[in-house]
Amino acid sequence: MASLKAQFEAAVANSKNLSERPDNNTLLKIYALYKQATVGDNAEKKPGFTDLVGRAKWSAWDDLKGTDAKAAMQQYIDLIESLS
């Protein structure tokens, strides 16, 4: 069985080739899980009120604060597999 890191990298590659574009909430979940898995907890400054997309992405990532990187990788893998 492939390592979690290898499975995660394969899921990242697969995420670029999904048959149809996921809805915005799913895209935010994909983004947040990726950031949590690769960067860790969100320590960035919250974007201003005029940056609606930036605020949505920041909030989605911030909601995962405290989630272990390995858990975030596994959730990312599972989500991409469910969309494939």
C-alpha positions as a Markdown table, in Angstrom:
| # | Residue | x | y | z |
|---|---|---|---|---|
| 1 | Met | 0.0 | 0.0 | 0.0 |
| 2 | Ala | 1.3 | 3.4 | -0.9 |
| 3 | Ser | 2.3 | 5.8 | 1.8 |
| 4 | Leu | -0.2 | 8.5 | 2.9 |
| 5 | Lys | 2.0 | 11.2 | 1.4 |
| 6 | Ala | 2.1 | 9.4 | -2.0 |
| 7 | Gln | -1.7 | 8.9 | -1.9 |
| 8 | Phe | -2.1 | 12.6 | -1.1 |
| 9 | Glu | 0.1 | 13.7 | -4.0 |
| 10 | Ala | -1.9 | 11.4 | -6.3 |
| 11 | Ala | -5.1 | 12.9 | -5.0 |
| 12 | Val | -3.8 | 16.4 | -5.6 |
| 13 | Ala | -3.0 | 15.4 | -9.2 |
| 14 | Asn | -6.4 | 13.8 | -9.6 |
| 15 | Ser | -8.1 | 16.9 | -8.3 |
| 16 | Lys | -7.0 | 18.8 | -11.4 |
| 17 | Asn | -8.7 | 16.2 | -13.7 |
| 18 | Leu | -12.2 | 15.8 | -12.1 |
| 19 | Ser | -14.9 | 15.1 | -14.7 |
| 20 | Glu | -17.0 | 18.1 | -13.5 |
| 21 | Arg | -16.3 | 21.2 | -11.5 |
| 22 | Pro | -17.3 | 20.8 | -7.8 |
| 23 | Asp | -19.7 | 23.3 | -6.2 |
| 24 | Asn | -18.2 | 26.3 | -4.3 |
| 25 | Asn | -18.6 | 24.7 | -0.9 |
| 26 | Thr | -16.7 | 21.6 | -2.0 |
| 27 | Leu | -14.0 | 23.7 | -3.6 |
| 28 | Leu | -13.6 | 25.5 | -0.3 |
| 29 | Lys | -13.3 | 22.2 | 1.5 |
| 30 | Ile | -10.7 | 20.9 | -1.0 |
| 31 | Tyr | -8.7 | 24.2 | -0.5 |
| 32 | Ala | -8.9 | 24.1 | 3.3 |
| 33 | Leu | -7.9 | 20.5 | 3.6 |
| 34 | Tyr | -5.0 | 21.0 | 1.2 |
| 35 | Lys | -3.7 | 24.0 | 3.2 |
| 36 | Gln | -4.2 | 22.2 | 6.5 |
| 37 | Ala | -2.3 | 19.2 | 5.2 |
| 38 | Thr | 0.6 | 21.1 | 3.7 |
| 39 | Val | 0.9 | 24.3 | 5.8 |
| 40 | Gly | -0.8 | 23.4 | 9.1 |
| 41 | Asp | -3.0 | 25.8 | 11.2 |
| 42 | Asn | -4.0 | 29.1 | 9.6 |
| 43 | Ala | -1.8 | 31.8 | 11.0 |
| 44 | Glu | -2.5 | 34.4 | 8.2 |
| 45 | Lys | -4.2 | 37.7 | 8.7 |
| 46 | Lys | -8.0 | 37.6 | 7.9 |
| 47 | Pro | -8.6 | 39.4 | 4.5 |
| 48 | Gly | -10.7 | 42.6 | 4.5 |
| 49 | Phe | -14.4 | 42.8 | 3.9 |
| 50 | Thr | -14.0 | 43.6 | 0.2 |
| 51 | Asp | -12.1 | 40.4 | -0.5 |
| 52 | Leu | -15.1 | 38.0 | -0.3 |
| 53 | Val | -13.3 | 35.0 | -1.9 |
| 54 | Gly | -10.2 | 35.5 | 0.2 |
| 55 | Arg | -12.4 | 35.6 | 3.4 |
| 56 | Ala | -14.3 | 32.5 | 2.4 |
| 57 | Lys | -11.0 | 30.6 | 1.8 |
| 58 | Trp | -9.5 | 31.9 | 5.0 |
| 59 | Ser | -12.6 | 30.9 | 7.1 |
| 60 | Ala | -12.7 | 27.4 | 5.5 |
| 61 | Trp | -9.1 | 26.9 | 6.4 |
| 62 | Asp | -9.4 | 28.4 | 9.9 |
| 63 | Asp | -12.3 | 26.1 | 10.6 |
| 64 | Leu | -9.8 | 23.2 | 10.4 |
| 65 | Lys | -7.5 | 24.7 | 13.1 |
| 66 | Gly | -6.1 | 21.9 | 15.3 |
| 67 | Thr | -6.6 | 19.2 | 12.7 |
| 68 | Asp | -3.6 | 16.9 | 12.3 |
| 69 | Ala | -1.8 | 17.1 | 9.0 |
| 70 | Lys | -2.2 | 13.3 | 8.4 |
| 71 | Ala | -5.9 | 13.5 | 9.2 |
| 72 | Ala | -6.3 | 16.4 | 6.8 |
| 73 | Met | -4.4 | 14.4 | 4.1 |
| 74 | Gln | -6.7 | 11.4 | 4.6 |
| 75 | Gln | -9.8 | 13.6 | 4.4 |
| 76 | Tyr | -8.5 | 15.3 | 1.3 |
| 77 | Ile | -7.8 | 11.9 | -0.3 |
| 78 | Asp | -11.3 | 10.6 | 0.6 |
| 79 | Leu | -13.0 | 13.7 | -0.7 |
| 80 | Ile | -11.2 | 13.6 | -4.1 |
| 81 | Glu | -12.0 | 9.9 | -4.4 |
| 82 | Ser | -15.7 | 10.6 | -3.8 |
| 83 | Leu | -15.6 | 13.2 | -6.6 |
| 84 | Ser | -13.8 | 11.1 | -9.1 |
